[in-house]
Amino acid sequence: MSQMGVVKFSYLAYLSQPASDRPIYKWLNQHPVSKIVELGVGDAVRTRRIFELAVAIQPNNPIQYTGIDLFEARPSGQEHLTLKTAYRLLRALPVRSRLVPGDPYTALARIANELTGTDLLIIASDQDPEQLKRAWPLVPRMLHPTSQIFLERVAKKQPHFQPLSQTELAKLIDTTRRQDRAA
């Protein structure tokens, strides 16, 4: 990693705000990625930082990114980011970006098979819980054995990203399937 990469990593991993994003940056420093999927782009600041860090850490590794978000259809009260603005913000960085409008279930039902080999899956807390619950069974087809999922949870009104293990993912899928059978 270049000196600029070291400085960038140190800032993002230990000083950047919001602090809830720091576990993602620390993980990225230890694990090369080529395919990133993000459910909930937010204001795209985290996304841009992830791009900058991933490129600084591994400058010769092409990175593919897919961002799934409601964009203009976000409920009132959530920050508004149009699809056009998101493209403009992300296009400036050397990452092949694809933005998919929609909720987690609808979007993943359409494109999950195209996302095989995902190294990093980031799920923001602003996702509709019902749609996310329906989407869990689609997630395993995207992953490989060393894929990492970061799920943002809110505790005491403070969001924080936590790694989601394969065991926890299996429990979420099992719960969804049992509830579907009972319905």
C-alpha positions, -999 to 999 in steps of 0.1 A, spaced: 0 0 0 13 35 -8 19 61 19 -12 78 8 -31 45 12 -17 42 47 -28 77 56 -62 72 41 -67 39 59 -56 53 92 -80 82 90 -109 60 79 -103 32 104 -97 53 135 -109 89 130 -137 91 104 -173 99 112 -196 82 115 -177 58 137 -202 30 128 -185 26 94 -150 20 108 -153 -19 111 -159 -20 73 -128 0 66 -107 -21 90 -119 -53 73 -112 -39 39 -76 -33 49 -71 -70 56 -91 -85 27 -88 -78 -10 -121 -73 -27 -132 -73 -63 -170 -74 -59 -190 -52 -35 -228 -51 -30 -244 -25 -9 -281 -25 2 -288 11 11 -265 36 -4 -274 65 19 -257 97 9 -230 77 -9 -202 90 14 -195 56 28 -195 41 -7 -170 67 -20 -147 61 10 -149 23 4 -139 29 -32 -110 52 -23 -97 28 3 -101 -3 -19 -83 14 -48 -55 27 -25 -50 -8 -10 -51 -27 -43 -45 -3 -72 -43 -29 -99 -74 -49 -88 -105 -40 -108 -135 -35 -85 -172 -40 -93 -198 -24 -72 -236 -28 -71 -256 -4 -50 -293 -12 -43 -314 16 -30 -349 32 -33 -333 65 -44 -362 88 -53 -387 64 -38 -372 67 -3 -398 73 24 -401 108 38 -377 114 66 -348 97 49 -321 116 31 -330 121 -5 -304 110 -31 -315 107 -67 -303 79 -90 -288 105 -113 -269 122 -84 -256 88 -72 -243 79 -106 -225 113 -109 -209 109 -74 -197 73 -80 -187 76 -117 -158 99 -108 -140 70 -91 -122 41 -108 -147 14 -99 -172 -2 -122 -205 9 -106 -240 -4 -111 -270 12 -93 -302 -7 -90 -333 11 -78 -356 -9 -56 -361 -25 -22 -338 -54 -12 -362 -82 -21 -374 -69 -55 -339 -59 -66 -322 -91 -55 -349 -112 -70 -340 -96 -103 -302 -96 -101 -289 -120 -73 -276 -145 -99 -255 -118 -115 -239 -110 -82 -222 -144 -76 -187 -141 -61 -196 -111 -39 -167 -105 -15 -184 -78 6 -221 -73 13 -231 -42 32 -266 -38 45 -276 -5 59 -302 -1 87 -325 20 66 -337 -11 47 -374 -21 50 -373 -50 75 -400 -70 58 -384 -67 24 -350 -75 39 -365 -106 56 -379 -118 22 -345 -112 6 -324 -133 30 -329 -166 11 -315 -149 -21 -282 -139 -4 -264 -172 -3 -263 -175 -41 -243 -143 -42 -216 -154 -17 -185 -176 -16 -169 -192 15 -148 -161 24 -175 -135 17 -182 -110 45 -215 -95 53 -218 -63 74 -252 -56 88 -260 -23 103 -279 -25 136 -292 3 158 -288 0 195 -296 29 219 -302 50 188 -267 45 177 -261 26 144 -231 3 141 -220 -23 115 -214 -58 127 -201 -88 108 -229 -113 101 -216 -149 102 -227 -177 79 -244 -193 109 -264 -162 116 -273 -159 80 -285 -195 80 -307 -187 110 -322 -157 93 -330 -177 62 -344 -206 83 -367 -182 103 -379 -167 70 -387 -201 55 -405 -213 87 -426 -181 87 -435 -185 50 -446 -221 55 -467 -211 85 -485 -184 65 
